[in-house]
Amino acid sequence: YKQYGNLKKAKTFFQLALDIAIITGDSINASMIYNNLGVLNADWGNYDDALNFYLKSLKIDEKKQRLRSLSTTYNNIGIIHYSLQDYDLAQTYYQKALEINKKLGNKDGEALQLMNIGILHYFKNNYDSVFIHFKQAMYIWEKIGNLRRLAMIQSNLAEMYMEIEAYDNAIVYLSKSKKIYTQLKEVFDVIHTDLLMG
């Protein structure tokens, strides 16, 4: 239901599933459901409720040492703190997710956290760190062949170069990004890139 925009029905079904998971002692499914309820509440802007659900999920995952799930939950908690403009606390959780992804060898997750940390540095006006984190993410996505995310981070880098008025560098990254978006037939992103190059 969530995917079709019916958040209230989704919450009802998640709550029923949670009740069953608790009654049957299925803590792993309970953790996943808590996380999903956190996402639903975050979508509604109910950040306190979302955070409470994420912390319940976190408690289970820490006890069970479910690293992949821990990484997701740390990321989600980071997103909440980012939304609340508490960038230092958001970075703490993104950093925890980054370390787990490195430990798991999850390169895509590692790059995603590097990008998230870079975005936080943007809001802290620390542009050197933005470029460092974005470029680290870019190299990983290039190496593993995740073209969609590679194009996205190249576009982000271009916008950062535009921010500091380094237009030649911006054009280089926009051109690379546009080439990939064209290859992927991402029409909206091609148009967006053209507008930035305008």
N, C-alpha and C positions, 0 to 999 in steps of 0.2 A: 504493500500500500504506500510505503514511503516513496518508492520510486515513481508512483503516479500522483504524488502530491497530496495524498490523503493522510496527513500526519496524525490526526486524531484517531483514525482507525488503526493506523500502524502502532500507535502507543498502546491502544487497547489490546491488540494481539500480542505485542511484546510483553505487556504486563501479565497476560494469561500464560504465556510461555515461561515467564520468570517464575510465576507461582508454581507451575509444574516442576521446573528445574529445582526450585527450593525444596518442594515436598519430596522429590525423588533423590535429593542429595547430589544433583548433577551440577557441581560447582563450575565446571568448565563452560557449560552452556549458560549458566547464570552469569558468568563473567562476560561472555559475548553479548548477552541481552542487556546487561548493565551498560556496556559500551554503546550499544545501539540506542538505548534510551538517552544516553548522554548526547549522542549525535542529534537525535530528534529535538531535545531541549535546546541544544546549541543553535539548531536551525531556527527555532522559535525566538531565540534571543534570551532564553532563560538560563543564563550562564551559571548562576548558583546551583540550580537543579542539575544542570549538565555536569558540573564539577563534582557534585555529590555522587552521581552515577559513575563517573570515571574513577573516582577514588574507591568505590566499592569493587569495581572491576580490577583496579590496581592491587588491592589487598589480596584478592584471590590469586591473581597472576603472580604476585611476588611469592606467595606461599607455595604455589605449584611450580614456580620457576618456568613459566611459559614465556620464553623470551620474545618470540615474534608478537604475541599479544601484548606483552609489556611495552614493546616498542610502539605499537599502535596507540596504546593508551597514553604513554608519555607524550606522543605527538599530539593527540587530541587535547590533553591538558595544556600543552604549549599553545595550541590554537586558542583555547579559552583565554589564557593570560595575554596573548597577542591581541585578541579582540577587546580586552579590558585595558589595553595599552600599558600593561605591566611587562615591558620588554625584557627586563632582566630575569624575571621569573619564567617567562616564556622560553628564554634562551637556556635556562637550567634544564627544562624538560626536553627541549629539542636536543640538547647535548647528551642527555641520557639516552634518548632514542638513537642518536648517532652512534654512540658507543656500542649499543646492542646490535645495531645493523652491521657495524664493523666486525663484531664478534661472530655474527651469523654468516658473514660473507655476503650479505644482501646489498649488492652494489647500488641497485636502484633506490632502495631505502636510504642508503648512506648519502647518495647524491641529493635526494629530496630534503634530508635534514640539513645538508650544507646550504642548499638554496634557502630554506626557511631561516636559518641563522643569518644568512646574508641579508634577507629582507629585514630582519630585526635591526641589523647594523645600519641599514638605510634610515630607519626611523630614529636611530640614535646619532645620525649625521656622521657616521664613521665610514666614509666612502671607500677607504683603502680596504677595510675588512669586507665590504660588500663585494668588491672586485675579486678578492682572494677566494671567498666562499663560492661565488658564482662560477669562477673559472675552475675551481676544483670540481664542482658539480658538473660543469660542461665536459670536462675531460673524462669523467666517469661515464656519463651518458653517451659520449662519442665512442668510448672504448667498448661499451656493452651493446651499442647499436640501438639505443632507445631514441629513435628519430623524433618522435613527437616532443619528448621532453628536451631533447637537444635543441630543437628549433625554439622552444619556449624560453630556455635559458639564454640562447643567443639573442633573442628579442629583448629579454630583460637586461642583458649586458648593453645592448644598443641604447636602450632607454637611459641606463646609467651614464653612458658616455655622452648622451645628449644633455643630461642634467649638468654635467661639468663642462659642457660646450666643446667636447672633443668629437666634433662632427665626423671627421674622417674615420675614426674608429667605429663610430655609430653606424656609418654606412656599410662598413665591412661586415659587421655582425648582422645588420638588417638584411643584407644581400644573402648571406649564408642562411639565415632563418627563412627568408622568402623562398629560396631554392628548395629547402626541405618541405615547407608547407605546400608548395606547388606539387612536389613529388607525391605528397600524401593526399593531395586533392582537398586540402583544408581551405576552402574558398574564403571564409570569413577572416581567417588568419592572414591569408595573402592580401586581402583588401586592407586589413589593419596595418600590415607591414608597409604596404604602398603609402598609406596615409602618413605613417611615421617618416617615410623617406621623402614625402612631399616637399 
